[in-house]
Amino acid sequence: MSKNYQRLISYVEEIMELNHSSASSIVVIKENEIILEHYSGYHSNLVSSTPITETSEFNVASARKSYLGLAVAFALYENKIKSLDDYAIDYFDEYDKGLLANTTLRHLVTHSHGLHQKDDGTIFREFDSGEGWAYRGINILMMTKLIKKLYGKSFPELLKERVFLPLGFKETAWYTKPNKKLVQVIDSPNEAATFKLGSSDDGSDSNLHTTAREFALWGNLHLNNGFVNGKQIVPKEVIELANQVQNPIYKDKDTPQNGLFWYVQDTPSLKSEIGERVPEGSYQILGITGPTLLVIPKHNLVVAKMYNKRYNYGGDNYLHYLREFSNIVADIFK
């Protein structure tokens, strides 16, 4: 194994230990070939837990947004959504029109909508749409409902039919019941890990699980503009909608840039989860349980990393470590 590969593995292992994760996985695809796979640790922090293997399925938390983003891209491509600049009030009858005001679908899919939701379900406005950026959950719920309304089926059902089955994915699903392949999530190092399962498999809950390998292959589908194994699985235009910058122009130049939920490297910004040494045109998605999927088209590269600890390492300085990982990848494979 090369020193560069070992450097990447060592970094992943180091953060696993520092963050009290019981598991880690990393898969690297370059030029459509898996060139590195590494699996370490156990399915939970309990004694005699199952060792991590290539079939271990991790809860990817907010990284599921990239899957929703592709469903939104399908809706745009098929004109079920006419434009990202359509007003949200034209699609959502159940929300207060005054509250939505000038919010567009573009705002909803790029975290620039300014809406937030209290624990009691009350929705309120933090800032005017397009005037800022905030990572919230209400927009995900809204777009999840919209896809179901437009297609008459949930976005996981849509993706299974159009993407997962054609790709041969058998280890990517929204789970409501535990099974031996699922990796449990650690909330606190002093507490036993638990299964993070939803009450529904319709995409409304954060219960998407997948293996590091299929996570990487999901990224490789995007890297190849939907063309895999000699077939155009997803129209190129759909992929381009998903992973190109779609957000409004911000006054604050350090604000993260987004495609359809993906973080996209345009001009490097200090508040972005993507490191400044990552080439322009790259894109990334990540989650609170530690998954990272980084796609670098310039190097024909996909890197998928998995953990099972809630909250990324670093406390208030967590952004540094998220950026550091992608910078290390960019340095190794440049």
Number of C-alpha atoms within 10 A of each C-alpha: 6 6 9 14 16 11 14 16 19 12 13 20 22 12 18 24 13 10 21 20 30 26 28 28 27 27 24 24 21 17 13 17 11 16 11 14 19 17 20 18 19 22 29 25 23 12 7 9 13 17 15 23 20 16 14 23 27 33 33 28 20 21 24 22 22 23 21 25 25 25 26 27 22 23 19 17 17 11 10 13 19 11 14 18 13 16 17 22 19 10 17 16 9 7 13 11 14 8 13 21 13 18 22 22 24 23 27 25 26 25 26 27 29 24 24 18 15 9 6 6 9 8 16 13 13 13 15 15 22 22 15 19 20 16 13 16 13 19 22 21 13 18 23 23 18 19 22 18 13 13 14 11 13 22 26 25 18 18 17 18 11 14 19 20 12 15 17 10 17 12 20 19 19 23 23 16 12 13 10 10 19 25 30 25 24 26 17 14 14 9 10 13 22 15 19 22 20 17 13 14 19 18 25 19 20 21 25 25 24 26 29 33 24 22 28 25 24 22 24 28 20 23 25 17 18 20 16 18 8 6 10 14 18 20 13 14 14 22 22 18 19 25 28 20 21 20 22 16 12 15 10 12 13 13 17 24 30 25 23 29 29 28 24 27 28 18 14 21 17 16 16 20 26 29 24 19 17 24 20 15 16 23 29 26 23 24 20 18 23 26 27 25 29 29 27 26 18 13 14 15 25 31 27 27 25 29 33 31 27 20 16 23 22 14 11 8 10 14 18 18 17 20 19 18 21 24 17 18 23 19 12 13 13 13
